[in-house]
């Protein structure tokens, strides 16, 4: 047995120890959810809009999670609905992280009046309740998947910007940044090549948390009917289920569990990334 053969399992064990059992479990759940979303057309027991003829049927062997008021299979709806949740969550988090990182890092690195203006604008978005502001904007510009993503990005970028700004203010006084300046590198080049790459650890951890927040906000907007009518999402399933919750509890319970587990997994995964970046 070579030294390399021994080191690989030890390195893997070290990464798992830093990530923690909860982080590994959360990662496995997210991977499973992504697989379900990608292969929904093959693994779902029924099609997205197939009517079985059994209206408000409880959980059974034919329909594990029961059926809704139109006779659609709830389990199939949850599987297909994962596409909307992951699309919104990942797209909004990626865009908010990118926008917030660039704006916040530049503000912290530049300082002065630029930093002051950016932080005041970020605070303006953060002082309003996100749900109320999101509902108001969607009511004004209209429902739709793209509009929901844009609204979430608009509300989420200040979190990343504040973190990136604080990290940039810390990093700009580092020796390697001063060395890059002494070599004649411009401010923008130093920012892009030295500062931003070294602040991405905590930013990525925060981005994972934003995915969970985006999924929760999209579900809340769908529950309120502020999403496109043709989009099958967990929030819309909750909207249809609460009206008959005492007759057909499964219409609310199973989509609610899906939302809870997904948001919890994203938060646990974010905490695991944060522990690794600090370690």
C-alpha positions as CSV (number, residue, x, y, z in Angstrom):
1,X,0.0,0.0,0.0
2,X,1.5,3.3,-1.1
3,X,1.5,6.5,0.9
4,X,-0.8,8.1,-1.7
5,X,-3.3,5.3,-1.1
6,X,-3.4,6.0,2.6
7,X,-3.6,9.8,2.2
8,X,-6.6,9.8,0.0
9,X,-9.1,8.2,2.5
10,X,-7.5,10.4,5.3
11,X,-8.1,13.5,3.2
12,X,-11.7,12.5,2.5
13,X,-12.3,11.8,6.2
14,X,-10.9,15.2,7.0
15,X,-13.2,16.9,4.6
16,X,-16.2,15.0,5.9
17,X,-15.3,15.9,9.5
18,X,-15.1,19.6,8.6
19,X,-18.4,19.3,6.7
20,X,-20.2,17.4,9.5
21,X,-22.9,14.8,9.3
22,X,-25.6,17.3,8.9
23,X,-23.8,18.9,6.0
24,X,-23.2,15.6,4.2
25,X,-26.9,14.7,4.8
26,X,-28.0,18.0,3.4
27,X,-25.8,17.7,0.4
28,X,-27.2,14.2,-0.4
29,X,-30.7,15.5,-0.1
30,X,-30.0,18.4,-2.5
31,X,-28.4,16.0,-5.0
32,X,-31.4,13.7,-4.7
33,X,-33.7,16.6,-5.3
34,X,-31.8,17.8,-8.3
35,X,-31.9,14.3,-9.8
36,X,-35.6,14.2,-9.3
37,X,-36.0,17.6,-10.9
38,X,-33.9,16.5,-14.0
39,X,-35.6,13.1,-14.4
40,X,-39.1,14.1,-13.3
41,X,-40.6,13.0,-16.7
42,X,-39.2,9.5,-16.2
43,X,-39.6,8.9,-12.4
44,X,-42.9,10.5,-11.7
45,X,-45.7,8.0,-11.3
46,X,-48.0,10.1,-13.5
47,X,-47.6,13.0,-15.9
48,X,-47.6,16.6,-14.8
49,X,-51.3,17.2,-15.7
50,X,-52.6,13.6,-15.9
51,X,-56.1,13.3,-14.4
52,X,-56.6,9.9,-12.7
53,X,-60.3,10.3,-12.1
54,X,-59.9,9.8,-8.3
55,X,-60.7,13.2,-6.8
56,X,-59.3,14.0,-3.3
57,X,-58.3,10.4,-2.8
58,X,-56.2,9.8,0.3
59,X,-52.7,8.2,0.3
60,X,-52.8,4.7,-1.1
61,X,-50.8,2.2,-3.1
62,X,-51.9,3.8,-6.4
63,X,-51.2,7.3,-5.1
64,X,-48.7,7.4,-2.3
65,X,-49.4,11.1,-1.5
66,X,-53.0,11.1,-2.6
67,X,-54.7,13.2,-5.3
68,X,-55.9,16.8,-5.5
69,X,-59.2,18.3,-6.4
70,X,-58.7,17.6,-10.1
71,X,-57.5,14.0,-9.6
72,X,-53.8,14.8,-10.2
73,X,-51.2,12.7,-8.3
74,X,-49.7,14.8,-5.5
75,X,-46.4,12.9,-5.5
76,X,-46.0,13.6,-9.2
77,X,-46.8,17.2,-8.6
78,X,-44.1,17.5,-5.9
79,X,-41.5,15.9,-8.2
80,X,-42.4,18.2,-11.1
81,X,-42.7,21.2,-8.7
82,X,-39.1,20.7,-7.6
83,X,-38.1,22.0,-11.0
84,X,-39.6,25.4,-10.3
85,X,-38.2,25.6,-6.8
86,X,-34.6,24.7,-7.8
87,X,-34.7,26.9,-10.9
88,X,-35.8,29.9,-8.9
89,X,-33.6,29.2,-5.9
90,X,-30.4,28.5,-7.9
91,X,-30.9,31.2,-10.5
92,X,-31.8,33.9,-8.0
93,X,-29.0,33.0,-5.6
94,X,-26.4,32.9,-8.4
95,X,-27.5,36.2,-9.8
96,X,-27.7,37.9,-6.3
97,X,-24.3,36.5,-5.3
98,X,-22.7,37.7,-8.5
99,X,-24.3,41.2,-8.3
100,X,-23.7,41.6,-4.6
101,X,-20.1,40.4,-4.7
102,X,-19.1,42.7,-7.5
103,X,-20.9,45.8,-6.0
104,X,-19.9,45.1,-2.4
105,X,-16.3,44.2,-3.2
106,X,-15.8,47.4,-5.3
107,X,-17.4,49.6,-2.6
108,X,-15.3,48.1,0.2
109,X,-12.1,48.3,-1.9
110,X,-12.8,51.8,-3.2
111,X,-14.1,53.3,0.0
112,X,-15.1,56.9,0.4
113,X,-18.3,58.2,-1.1
114,X,-18.8,55.1,-3.3
115,X,-18.8,52.9,-0.2
116,X,-21.2,55.2,1.6
117,X,-23.7,55.4,-1.3
118,X,-23.7,51.6,-1.9
119,X,-24.3,50.8,1.8
120,X,-27.1,53.3,2.1
121,X,-28.8,51.8,-1.0
122,X,-28.4,48.3,0.4
123,X,-29.8,49.4,3.8
124,X,-32.9,50.9,2.0
125,X,-33.7,47.4,0.6
126,X,-33.1,45.7,4.0
127,X,-35.3,47.9,6.1
128,X,-38.5,46.7,4.4
129,X,-40.0,43.3,5.0
130,X,-38.9,41.1,2.1
131,X,-42.3,39.3,1.7
132,X,-44.3,42.5,1.6
133,X,-42.0,44.3,-0.8
134,X,-41.8,41.2,-3.1
135,X,-45.6,40.9,-3.2
136,X,-45.9,44.6,-3.9
137,X,-43.4,44.5,-6.8
138,X,-44.9,41.4,-8.3
139,X,-48.4,42.9,-8.1
140,X,-47.1,45.9,-10.0
141,X,-45.0,44.2,-12.7
142,X,-47.1,41.1,-13.1
143,X,-46.5,37.4,-12.2
144,X,-44.1,35.1,-14.0
145,X,-41.1,33.0,-13.3
146,X,-38.6,35.6,-14.7
147,X,-40.2,38.4,-12.7
148,X,-40.1,36.3,-9.5
149,X,-36.4,35.6,-10.0
150,X,-35.7,39.3,-10.7
151,X,-37.5,40.4,-7.5
152,X,-35.7,37.9,-5.4
153,X,-32.3,39.1,-6.8
154,X,-33.3,42.7,-6.1
155,X,-34.1,41.8,-2.5
156,X,-31.2,39.4,-1.9
157,X,-28.1,41.2,-3.3
158,X,-27.7,43.6,-0.3
159,X,-26.8,40.6,2.0
160,X,-24.0,39.5,-0.3
161,X,-22.9,43.1,-0.9
162,X,-22.4,43.8,2.8
163,X,-20.4,40.6,3.4
164,X,-18.3,41.2,0.3
165,X,-17.7,44.8,1.3
166,X,-16.5,43.9,4.8
167,X,-14.2,41.2,3.4
168,X,-12.8,43.6,0.8
169,X,-12.1,46.2,3.4
170,X,-10.1,43.5,5.3
171,X,-8.3,42.1,2.3
172,X,-7.2,45.4,0.8
173,X,-4.7,45.9,3.6
174,X,-3.1,42.5,3.1
175,X,0.6,42.3,2.0
176,X,-0.2,40.5,-1.3
177,X,-2.6,43.3,-2.3
178,X,0.1,45.9,-1.6
179,X,2.6,43.8,-3.5
180,X,0.3,43.8,-6.5
181,X,-0.1,47.5,-6.4
182,X,3.7,48.0,-6.2
183,X,4.0,45.9,-9.4
184,X,1.9,48.6,-11.1
185,X,-1.4,46.7,-11.4
186,X,-4.4,48.9,-11.7
187,X,-7.2,49.1,-9.1
188,X,-9.6,47.0,-11.1
189,X,-7.1,44.3,-11.9
190,X,-6.1,44.0,-8.2
191,X,-9.8,43.8,-7.2
192,X,-10.6,41.1,-9.7
193,X,-7.4,39.0,-9.4
194,X,-6.5,39.4,-5.7
195,X,-9.4,40.6,-3.6
196,X,-12.5,38.9,-5.0
197,X,-11.0,35.4,-5.4
198,X,-10.0,35.5,-1.7
199,X,-13.4,36.5,-0.4
200,X,-15.4,33.9,-2.2
201,X,-15.4,31.4,0.7
202,X,-17.9,33.1,3.0
203,X,-19.7,34.6,0.0
204,X,-20.5,31.1,-1.4
205,X,-21.6,30.0,2.1
206,X,-24.0,32.9,2.1
207,X,-25.1,32.1,-1.4
208,X,-26.2,28.7,-0.3
209,X,-28.4,30.3,2.4
210,X,-29.9,32.6,-0.2
211,X,-31.0,29.6,-2.2
212,X,-33.2,28.5,0.7
213,X,-34.5,32.0,1.2
214,X,-35.3,32.2,-2.5
215,X,-37.2,28.9,-2.5
216,X,-39.2,30.0,0.6
217,X,-40.0,33.4,-0.9
218,X,-41.1,31.8,-4.3
219,X,-43.3,29.4,-2.4
220,X,-44.9,32.2,-0.4
221,X,-45.6,34.2,-3.6
222,X,-47.1,31.2,-5.3
223,X,-49.2,30.5,-2.2
224,X,-50.6,34.1,-2.5
225,X,-51.3,33.5,-6.2
226,X,-48.6,35.8,-7.4
227,X,-47.0,33.4,-9.9
228,X,-47.8,32.4,-13.4
229,X,-50.9,30.3,-13.6
230,X,-49.2,27.6,-15.7
231,X,-46.3,27.0,-13.3
232,X,-46.7,24.0,-11.1
233,X,-44.8,24.8,-7.8
234,X,-45.0,23.7,-4.2
235,X,-46.4,27.0,-3.1
236,X,-49.3,26.7,-5.6
237,X,-50.0,23.2,-4.3
238,X,-50.2,24.7,-0.8
239,X,-52.6,27.4,-2.1
240,X,-54.9,24.7,-3.5
241,X,-54.6,22.5,-0.4
242,X,-55.3,24.9,2.5
243,X,-58.9,25.4,1.3
244,X,-59.7,21.8,1.9
245,X,-57.1,21.1,4.7
246,X,-59.7,19.5,7.0
247,X,-60.9,17.2,4.2
248,X,-57.7,16.5,2.3
249,X,-54.8,17.2,4.7
250,X,-52.3,15.5,2.3
251,X,-52.6,18.4,-0.1
252,X,-50.9,20.7,2.4
253,X,-48.7,18.4,4.4
254,X,-46.6,16.8,1.7
255,X,-45.7,20.0,-0.2
256,X,-45.1,21.7,3.1
257,X,-42.7,19.0,4.1
258,X,-40.9,19.3,0.7
259,X,-40.4,23.0,1.3
260,X,-39.3,22.5,4.9
261,X,-36.7,19.8,4.1
262,X,-35.3,21.7,1.1
263,X,-34.9,25.0,3.0
264,X,-33.5,23.2,6.0
265,X,-31.0,21.3,3.8
266,X,-29.8,24.5,2.1
267,X,-29.3,26.2,5.5
268,X,-27.4,23.2,6.9
269,X,-25.3,23.1,3.7
270,X,-24.5,26.8,4.1
271,X,-23.5,26.3,7.7
272,X,-21.2,23.4,6.6
273,X,-19.6,25.6,3.9
274,X,-19.1,28.4,6.4
275,X,-17.4,26.0,8.9
276,X,-15.0,24.8,6.1
277,X,-14.2,28.4,5.0
278,X,-13.4,29.4,8.6
279,X,-11.4,26.2,9.2
